[in-house]
């Protein structure tokens, strides 16, 4: 395993030089490397472990079912995006660097999932974060600031993590996760365990954009290179979810905090995380509904979905755990496809504002379908796989009697219909503005990864058992309510605590419904297709749609996509904003810095000399 | 499969006749005579037989998806007992509710695909309204499922054989009924359609068979919504009993809507997130402490 990680790191430099010579070849090599690491991951056997000695420090790597699951999810997204960029990268300035950093980030992420001690985890974590950080400001000038915010908030998370790791080392004398788990269970000091739990999970909170540290998500996802947003949302945020899995489930929070159970067999620290997840769901949903920039909209959606995953995992319920784990997969695939579809739209139209688009369905039908099926999955509607994980999380919440959390989850789910419909209506449906009359479908290289990922999600919505079985095995290994079986593959059933359902049956009903509807549709007289703009194509008058007697000469004006939910948005226009609070704190630090700057770095040479002399005198006087 | 087909046939004839009867009732409330009870059959078949206009493939696809989703959900619906449950393994509440949204999404997509802003406004209102009525309803349903430890509809029906859920948790039943009126889009919650304001909203571009098919879809949706309420709150019984309860709920909803004006969209949200949601949580609290009647 160590050899493979080092190979990937070296290959990233090789890919850089190949891309310098021929960027297309470099990208293809990059894709092939990703693909082969996928096969490598498939060939690894669970339970194998390795030790590296680096500067006298022992680093441990171990391959478990959890690492396998997270690595597969990550690699799927990464490989898809790498294929996507074979064509998309032509819009970029720093192609070679993009390829190098993406590969480096892949190595870092895999290292995080392989790490068996906290320091190794930290090292690879930083590799992944830093290399992704350097990609963020590549395309847009404004993204530089976003990258700084990303760096700072990531640093908050990682340093908290490191501090927690050192606390653990000080007390137990080891970084090994398996040993730490044992010591934590035996430890009697609740305060210490609580502190470590919160410090470690802060890294996950920062990375997956959970409430107090979610402010970087909007700008970073929106302004980073378009295809890279897929990786940010679909893969990198899953590093945060990995940390949650680690601190909540691998370190068995039920056993460790057995004296801190607050409600319905959920310990206090988990409850804290669930509360944060709830707040993220509400904030993410409400903010996503009112965004005009489609990438910002999906960024807030990622915040909300991060909340879902956290809520599911935090319950420590068999259904909640499997639902949360499966939601990681579903969100990864769906958001990756959505961001890729957006990248394809931006590739053609050069804008990311919903209000500047419309009617692109007639020009980019396959991109539209990829987007459509992904939002069906994201909003949790059968027969796509997104529904299954949501169903499990609901079951867990109802089973626990956590009504407020359930309410928030319902709110997020129905709210997600609202926000995912906005790009659908604003970008793809409605009137096509005149300036996009020449727009064509995205190139085939960009369509292939989207379509493949959609097919995977679709297949798993009908037959989810391969992934669910993997997750169930993980759950059995971690010993979470081992007597409770969810997957019943013989009868094609998924069993919750309250009733079961048959995924294949639901899909066949769906199909039957469609077939019946289609038969009915074709039984009756054929429709005459009218163009929205005919007969006054030259003027572009929408004569074939109802205008209430008005003559409208611009199709752009006859397209409803700004302030889509005006009635609802009005209700929370003057909401309190966490972002303004954090920016106020930022302003405070900036002002302090300015003050220091004015005093100590004045532009006159005499003042500068004065401070130098004063400092030297001070040093002599104290005799340091 | 036969039972599922029966569901469809029943839904079609029952709800279309009931809609005709509803027109009659409303007319009588307003001191008019009103159309005959079979008027809606005439309307649907007339619409289906006319030559329509289509606004592009997404418009057609949306209509088919809407009808398909509604048909799929209607096929899944138990009718008051295990004997009339088409798929006992899969009649899970959450599955039904989410399968139901397929139709809604199809309709939304097709209608916005017509390129008419009135349709978009109607859809934006409909989705906002969904946020209004679904939340109290789902909270009530969560407490029902928590109480009976099952989300399977036919099991919920069986568990009420002694005492209807209406009497076990009256608060929950009231909230669910208020949500039901919103789901059905009856006044005062017909904000999405609002003929006088936004030219019938989503339906503005429909002609001929599109209108007819969406009317059928609407019937199936009504069937699912009311059946869900009857199953969960009004106990079990044989098919005849089920139909009687169905008709009573329908007539009650129609009578209430006949005398009420229309809400504005934010009034609707404030209403649903006020008293009904509060009562739903109160009901959940009662269930949690075992204080059901």
Boltz contact constraints between the chains, C-beta under 6 A:
constraints:
  - contact:
      token1: [A, 361]
      token2: [B, 58]
      max_distance: 6.0
  - contact:
      token1: [A, 381]
      token2: [B, 98]
      max_distance: 6.0
  - contact:
      token1: [A, 381]
      token2: [B, 101]
      max_distance: 6.0
  - contact:
      token1: [A, 381]
      token2: [B, 102]
      max_distance: 6.0
  - contact:
      token1: [A, 382]
      token2: [B, 98]
      max_distance: 6.0
  - contact:
      token1: [A, 382]
      token2: [B, 99]
      max_distance: 6.0
  - contact:
      token1: [A, 387]
      token2: [B, 98]
      max_distance: 6.0
  - contact:
      token1: [A, 391]
      token2: [B, 94]
      max_distance: 6.0
  - contact:
      token1: [A, 394]
      token2: [B, 94]
      max_distance: 6.0
  - contact:
      token1: [A, 398]
      token2: [B, 142]
      max_distance: 6.0
  - contact:
      token1: [A, 398]
      token2: [B, 145]
      max_distance: 6.0
  - contact:
      token1: [A, 398]
      token2: [B, 146]
      max_distance: 6.0
  - contact:
      token1: [A, 401]
      token2: [B, 146]
      max_distance: 6.0
  - contact:
      token1: [A, 401]
      token2: [B, 288]
      max_distance: 6.0
  - contact:
      token1: [A, 403]
      token2: [B, 142]
      max_distance: 6.0
  - contact:
      token1: [A, 403]
      token2: [B, 284]
      max_distance: 6.0
  - contact:
      token1: [A, 406]
      token2: [B, 142]
      max_distance: 6.0
  - contact:
      token1: [A, 407]
      token2: [B, 139]
      max_distance: 6.0
  - contact:
      token1: [A, 410]
      token2: [B, 135]
      max_distance: 6.0
  - contact:
      token1: [A, 410]
      token2: [B, 138]
      max_distance: 6.0
  - contact:
      token1: [A, 414]
      token2: [B, 130]
      max_distance: 6.0
  - contact:
      token1: [A, 414]
      token2: [B, 131]
      max_distance: 6.0
  - contact:
      token1: [A, 414]
      token2: [B, 134]
      max_distance: 6.0
  - contact:
      token1: [A, 417]
      token2: [B, 127]
      max_distance: 6.0
  - contact:
      token1: [A, 418]
      token2: [B, 127]
      max_distance: 6.0
  - contact:
      token1: [A, 425]
      token2: [B, 112]
      max_distance: 6.0
  - contact:
      token1: [A, 425]
      token2: [B, 120]
      max_distance: 6.0
  - contact:
      token1: [A, 429]
      token2: [B, 112]
      max_distance: 6.0
  - contact:
      token1: [A, 429]
      token2: [B, 113]
      max_distance: 6.0
  - contact:
      token1: [A, 430]
      token2: [B, 115]
      max_distance: 6.0
  - contact:
      token1: [A, 431]
      token2: [B, 115]
      max_distance: 6.0
  - contact:
      token1: [A, 498]
      token2: [B, 145]
      max_distance: 6.0
  - contact:
      token1: [A, 498]
      token2: [B, 150]
      max_distance: 6.0
  - contact:
      token1: [A, 498]
      token2: [B, 151]
      max_distance: 6.0
  - contact:
      token1: [A, 499]
      token2: [B, 92]
      max_distance: 6.0
  - contact:
      token1: [A, 499]
      token2: [B, 150]
      max_distance: 6.0
  - contact:
      token1: [A, 499]
      token2: [B, 151]
      max_distance: 6.0
  - contact:
      token1: [A, 499]
      token2: [B, 152]
      max_distance: 6.0
  - contact:
      token1: [A, 500]
      token2: [B, 89]
      max_distance: 6.0
  - contact:
      token1: [A, 501]
      token2: [B, 90]
      max_distance: 6.0
  - contact:
      token1: [A, 501]
      token2: [B, 92]
      max_distance: 6.0
  - contact:
      token1: [A, 501]
      token2: [B, 95]
      max_distance: 6.0
  - contact:
      token1: [A, 502]
      token2: [B, 89]
      max_distance: 6.0
  - contact:
      token1: [A, 502]
      token2: [B, 90]
      max_distance: 6.0
  - contact:
      token1: [A, 505]
      token2: [B, 90]
      max_distance: 6.0
  - contact:
      token1: [A, 509]
      token2: [B, 72]
      max_distance: 6.0
  - contact:
      token1: [A, 509]
      token2: [B, 75]
      max_distance: 6.0
  - contact:
      token1: [A, 510]
      token2: [B, 72]
      max_distance: 6.0
  - contact:
      token1: [A, 513]
      token2: [B, 68]
      max_distance: 6.0
  - contact:
      token1: [A, 513]
      token2: [B, 71]
      max_distance: 6.0
  - contact:
      token1: [A, 513]
      token2: [B, 72]
      max_distance: 6.0
  - contact:
      token1: [A, 514]
      token2: [B, 68]
      max_distance: 6.0
  - contact:
      token1: [A, 516]
      token2: [B, 71]
      max_distance: 6.0
  - contact:
      token1: [A, 517]
      token2: [B, 64]
      max_distance: 6.0
  - contact:
      token1: [A, 517]
      token2: [B, 67]
      max_distance: 6.0
  - contact:
      token1: [A, 517]
      token2: [B, 68]
      max_distance: 6.0
  - contact:
      token1: [A, 518]
      token2: [B, 64]
      max_distance: 6.0
  - contact:
      token1: [A, 521]
      token2: [B, 64]
      max_distance: 6.0
  - contact:
      token1: [A, 524]
      token2: [B, 48]
      max_distance: 6.0
  - contact:
      token1: [A, 524]
      token2: [B, 209]
      max_distance: 6.0
  - contact:
      token1: [A, 525]
      token2: [B, 51]
      max_distance: 6.0
  - contact:
      token1: [A, 527]
      token2: [B, 52]
      max_distance: 6.0
  - contact:
      token1: [A, 527]
      token2: [B, 54]
      max_distance: 6.0
  - contact:
      token1: [A, 528]
      token2: [B, 53]
      max_distance: 6.0
  - contact:
      token1: [A, 529]
      token2: [B, 54]
      max_distance: 6.0
  - contact:
      token1: [A, 530]
      token2: [B, 53]
      max_distance: 6.0
  - contact:
      token1: [A, 532]
      token2: [B, 115]
      max_distance: 6.0
  - contact:
      token1: [A, 545]
      token2: [B, 115]
      max_distance: 6.0
  - contact:
      token1: [A, 545]
      token2: [B, 116]
      max_distance: 6.0
  - contact:
      token1: [A, 546]
      token2: [B, 116]
      max_distance: 6.0
  - contact:
      token1: [A, 546]
      token2: [B, 204]
      max_distance: 6.0
  - contact:
      token1: [A, 560]
      token2: [B, 117]
      max_distance: 6.0
  - contact:
      token1: [A, 560]
      token2: [B, 120]
      max_distance: 6.0
  - contact:
      token1: [A, 564]
      token2: [B, 124]
      max_distance: 6.0
  - contact:
      token1: [A, 565]
      token2: [B, 124]
      max_distance: 6.0
  - contact:
      token1: [A, 565]
      token2: [B, 128]
      max_distance: 6.0
  - contact:
      token1: [A, 567]
      token2: [B, 128]
      max_distance: 6.0
  - contact:
      token1: [A, 567]
      token2: [B, 265]
      max_distance: 6.0
  - contact:
      token1: [A, 567]
      token2: [B, 266]
      max_distance: 6.0
  - contact:
      token1: [A, 568]
      token2: [B, 128]
      max_distance: 6.0
  - contact:
      token1: [A, 571]
      token2: [B, 266]
      max_distance: 6.0
